[in-house]
Amino acid sequence: MDIATIIGLIGAMVMISLSITAPAMFIDMPSVYIVIGGSLFTVLVRSSLSEFVSALSVAGKTFKNKLDKPEALITKLVELATIARKDGMIALEGQDIPNKFMAKGISMLVDGSDGELVKKSLGKDIASMKFRHAMGANIFASMGEIAPAMGMIGTLVGLVQMLGNMADPKAIGPAMAVALLTTLYGALLANVICIPLVQKLKNQSEIEAANCALIIEGIVFIHGGGNPRILTDYLASFVAPKLRAKLEAAA
């Protein structure tokens, strides 16, 4: 699990809640219907149902910390390069490779695929992955854009109801609640949930793409029969400078 996302989300809600002395006053179902329901259905107008459902799956990535560390990938690639140089490409078959992207590339090498073909095939996988992530991020970006607008629509609805029932003092309170709480709900949905999720998705997509690029370089190096001892230095640019010394020491 990605602790930072969970702590950030819960922490933001707790900080806001600490300023609320009477929580019951801030719960209004008509406001929920307008902001959350209205935002969801309006986003559906902008996208297909499959894109919307896929976005929910992509959003789950923000709560999972399954991204491999570059240094771990380099270590694994050096291990595979050593095996391939010593015993040939066929010896890579059956090796335990947790990363699916790397496993696909190694499988293609074992099958005798040309290095350029492997690079081209894996490059298409990266493009497809980035497209899926971008589509998911766009759904939440749309939600972050629409939610405040729905809040304003709710405010207008509440004001109209209030002005239309000025003769009935009991009706003014609920109408005013809708007018104000829809604005609050829209701001919360956009700025506490949707916009941060969009940025998180973009960051994780870039990290995953960089990891995939690292793997492609390593696989092409293995295909070329390069010396495993210099593979670490060759891939060091994908790792933060402070971690390069550890990699070199391990090599």
N, C-alpha and C positions, 0 to 999 in steps of 0.2 A: 504493500500500500504506500502511496505517496503521502507521507505525513504532512508535508508542507501545505498541500491543497486542503486537507481535512482541517488542520489547525487554523489556516487562514479563513476558511469558510465559517467554522464554528466561532472563532475569535471575533470576526466581524459582527456576527449576529449577537454574540454575548455583549460586546461593547455597546451596540445599539440598544439592546434590551435593558442594560443597566440604567439608561436614562428614562425608562418607562416605569412609572409608579403604579399604574393600573392597567395591566395587560389586556383585560377584557375589553377595555375601551378601544383597543387597536385591532380588534377582530370584527370584521364586517364582511359577510358572505357576498352581498351584491358587488362589493369592491373586488373581491377575489374573482368573481365570475367575469367582470369586465376586463381586469388586467391580465390575469393568468389565462383564463379561457379565451378571451379576445385575442391575446398575443399568439397563443398556440394556433388558433384557427387562421389567423391572418398570415402566419408563417407558412401554413399549408397552402395558402393561395399562391405564395411565391415559389413553392417547391413541389416536387412529387411526393407521394406517400412513402415510396421506397427511400428517397433521399432523407426524409424526415426521420424514419425509423433507423436508417444507417447512422444519422448524426447522433442519436442516443447511444449507439454502440461505440462510436468514436469518442464521445464525451467520457465514456467509462475509462478511457486511457488516462485521463487526468487524475483518477483516483488509484491508478495502479502504477507501480514503479518497476516495470519490466524492461526498461531500457538497459542494454548491456553497456558496461564501461569500456571505453576504447582500449585501455590497457589490457583488459581481460581478452578482448578480441585479438589483439596483437599477439599475446602469449599463445593463444590457441592456434593462430595462423603459423607462428614459428614452429610449434609442435608438429603441425601437419606438414609444413615444408620440410622439416627434418626427416619425417617418415617417407615422404615422396622422393626425396633426394637419395635416401639410403636404399629403399626397397621398391621404388617405382610408384607410378600413379595408382596402380591397381591395389596397392597396400592401403590406400585411403578408404577403400570400400569397407563399410562396417564400423568405421570410427565413430565414437560418440561425439556428436556435434550438436549442442543444445540450440544454437542459433539457426533457425530455419532457413534464413537467407543464405548463410554460409554453407549450410548443408546442401542446398540446391546447387550452388556453384561448384562445390567439391564433387557432387554426384555427376555433374556435367563433365568435369575433368576426367573422372573415372570412366565415363562412357566414351571418352576419346574426342570430345568436342573441341573445336578450335578455340584458342584464347580470345580472339575477336568476337566469335559467336557467343561465348560465355559472357563477355563484357557487355555486348549488345543486349542479350536477353535479360541480364540482371539490371541493366540500365532502364529497360522498359518497366521492370518491376518497381524500381524507385519512382519513376514517373507516375505509375498507377497509384502507388501508395500516397504520394504527395497530393494527387488529385482527390483521393478519398478523404484525406485529412482536411484539405481545403474546403471541400463540400460540407463537411461536418462543422468546420469553423464558421462558414458562411451562414449556416442555419442559426447558430447562436448569436452571430453578429446581427442577423435580422431581428432576432428576438430582443437583443439589447437596444436596437433602434426603435422597435415597435412598442415596447413596454412603456416608456415614458409618454408616448403619444396616446396609448390606451389610458394612461393615468389622466391625461388632460381631457380625454373624452368623458371619462368617469366624473371628472370635476364639473364639466358642463352639464352632464346629466343630473348630478346632485344639485347644482345651482338652479336648474330649471324646475326640479321637483320642489325645492325649497321656496322659490318665488311663486310657484303655483299653489302653495299651501300656506301662505302667510296668515290666513285666517285661523289655521289650526296649529297652535303652538306645539302640540305633540308631534307633528309631522316634520317640524323644522329640524329637530335634532338628528334623526336618521338620515335626512337628506343632506345635511351638512357633513355628517360622517362619511357618506359616500363621496362627497365633493373633495374632502381632504385626504381620506385614506387611499383613494385610487391613485392620487399623485405620489403618496408615500410608497405604496406597493410597486408602482411602476419604476420609481427610482431605485428601490431595493433590488427588484428583479434584474434590472439592467446593470447596475453598478456593483452589486455584491456577488451576483451569480454569472450572468451571461458574458459581460465584457472580460472579467478575469479568466473565464473558461476559454474564451477565444484566444487570448494571449498565451495561455498555458498550452493549448493545442498546437498553436503555431511554433512555440518553442520546442515542444517534444517532437514535432514533425521534422524540424531542422536537425535536431540531435540524431534522430533515427536515420535521416537521409545521410548525415555525415558518417555514421557508423557503417551504413551500407556502402558508401563510397570507399571507406577504409577496407572493407571486406573485398570489394572488387579489385582494388589495387593489390591486395595480398594474394588473391587467387590468380591473377594474371602473372604475378611474380612466381608463384609456385609452378604454373604452367610453363614458364620460361626456364625452369630448372635453376633458379637463382640460389645463391648460397644463403641458407637460413640465418647465418650469423650476421648478415648485413640487412636482413629483412626488418629487424627492429628499428635500425637507423632509418631505413627507407620509409617506414610508416610513422616515425616519431612526430611528424608535423601534425598528425591528427590528435595528439595528446598535449595536455597543458604542460608548459615548460618545467614546472616543479615536479611532474611525474616522470619526465624523461630519464632522469638520473636513476630512478628505481628500475625502470625498464632495462636500461643499459646494464645495471648491476645484475639483474636477473638473467640477462642474456649471457 
